[in-house]
Amino acid sequence: MKITKERILEIIKEEISDLTEKDDASLSTKTMSNTQRRKDVLDRLKSADAEFDSLEQSFVNQFEEFLTNLASQPGVSLGNHKAILQRIMKVLQDKISQDETPKEV
């Protein structure tokens, strides 16, 4: 079996990408059935604690509704925009983590 130079480079890029995407702001490329999605949502709701207040719950619900409506539009595939979605998640994570870090006096 012959492997091309382009394929080797592609494999290397995929492996590097996998290594760099191991933080919380990464999206996995997998499929999910409606049943599994419902189960995951219910599990997430059951595990919510006091740190996850009603305002935050509302924000999460609005984000989920926004993404669901966006993905439901004809011709839209969020999978084609994984890179920008990951960047948005990373910016949110970095900004919020930075704002929540205690300031030294």
Secondary structure, DSSP 8 states (H G I E B T S, - for coil): ----HHHHHHHHHHHHHHHHT-STT--------HHHHHHHHHHHHHT--TTS-HHHHHHHHHHHHHHHHHHHSTT--GGGGHHHHHHHHHHHHHHHHHHHS----
